[in-house]
Amino acid sequence: MNPPVHNTRVSRAFFALLRRDLLLAFRRRTELLLPVMFLLVVVSLFPLGIGPEPALLGRIAPGVLWIAALLATVISLESLFRSDFEDGTLEQYVISGHPLTVIVLAKILAHWLVAGLPLVLMSPLLAIWMNLPRPSMGVMVASLALATPILSFIGAIGAGLTVSLRRGGQLLSLLVFPLYVPVLIVATGGIMAAADGLPYGAFLGLLTAGLIASLTLAPFAAAAALKISLS
Amino acid sequence: MNTRPGKNAFVVFIHKLGSPPWFYQFAGKLIPWFWALFIVLTLGGLYLGLFDSPADYQQGESVRIMYIHVPAAWMSMLIYGAMAVMGFVALVWRIRMMEILAMSSAPIGAAFTLAALISGSLWGRPTWGTYWVWDARLTSELVLLFLFIGVMALYHAFDEPRKAARAACLLALVGLVNLPIIHFSVKWWNTLHQGSSISATDSTIHPSMLWPLLIMAVATKFFYAANVLTRARVVLLEQDVRKAWVQDAIDKKTTPLQKEGSDS
């Protein structure tokens, strides 16, 4: 087989799948808004539960925003492979001859564009709500932009493992939240450092490292997980 | 013995262990020895630790919790590692015995983790003045417990045992990759977000305290070995209940089935 031709085919499959998933998502616009609405509602509960004191809200803002982002991501991840699994499309992917890893990568990327990116874009508004200190605003957006893809990558492994289970949602949270601990720590640590006027470059560097590591490793694990689920 | 040329006896032995009837018999022979060694070592270690070692000049008598706590914490990490490595072997070479052993390890590891957490907080009450501190090591141990629970929950969520084991083995493997990252990030978080609540004493441990600790550490290994083999035997009997070798085993000796049921 001629390698370049093969590569073209794989990349064509990748972009076709990406386009298909994005198209499907945009045909269901209300579902598209759900993660963002979820984030809005969850974050707004914190001032109601804790009290409107601006200093306190500003202190807990990084943690609140990030935990809300974790929850929103996990809830949207449950449906990552669900419909493809139920209508048999997933099996077609497996027998298509294209590496399942590439297909999974396309699906994760589409998922992040639909469910992760809106969270990033929405976050400045929420940060103002939560009275996040102004100097850390940029770091907060950067941390979300760098690390919500990590959540999608790691979460895809859990979604692949639980896709064949009837009620996988809670189990999925149980599986992936412990794996999200480092992301949560580093991201909120960076935002807090920026709020205190400390250097935050190392935090963003670590998140970038995590992004690269999860980009290169997680699709293989998620593909293996899907193959187990399909067996 | 059909030892083919070019394959030494050890390789043949390893291959044989992959066969359920062979494993069942072999494990059955080992288990009593492991239990015996565990009991002897534990009694010795606990005697040395509880009666024949001095109290700590700072912590007083509560230092004796260490003889349970530290081996349990070591075992929790060792068993997670062992489970993930066995899971890797199970996934790559599709060895059913390895799947069963990895999944039989999970509850034992979770129990050791829980024991480490509970003994740690009991020790923390007199020493730190509180049952729970978000100390780096306690927090890492807590996350480890969550990882064990995740593996067990996934294993029990499937109806098909082999599919369940393969999925849970993959999760264990993902957790193993993540574990060092979790450990270091938690350590870092602890120094970043709050002042350190304890300072690990750098003083070297006195031999009278070291020996019971080491003996207990070895004893817990035998406990794990005996326990995991017992569990694996029960799982084998359950899964292969319709196969001839299980009938043979039951005919020969009925006791294995009367042992406490596995985690089905």
Interface residues (C-beta under 8 A of the other chain):
Chain A: I154 I157 G158 L161 T162 S164 L165 G168 L171 L174 L175 F177 P178 L179 V181 P182 I185 V186 G189 M192 G210 L217 A221 A224 A225 I228 S229 S231
Chain B: L91 V143 F146 L147 I149 G150 A153 L154 A157 F158 K163 R166 A167 L170 L171 L173 V174 G175 V177 N178 I181 I182 S185 V186 W188 W189 L192 H193
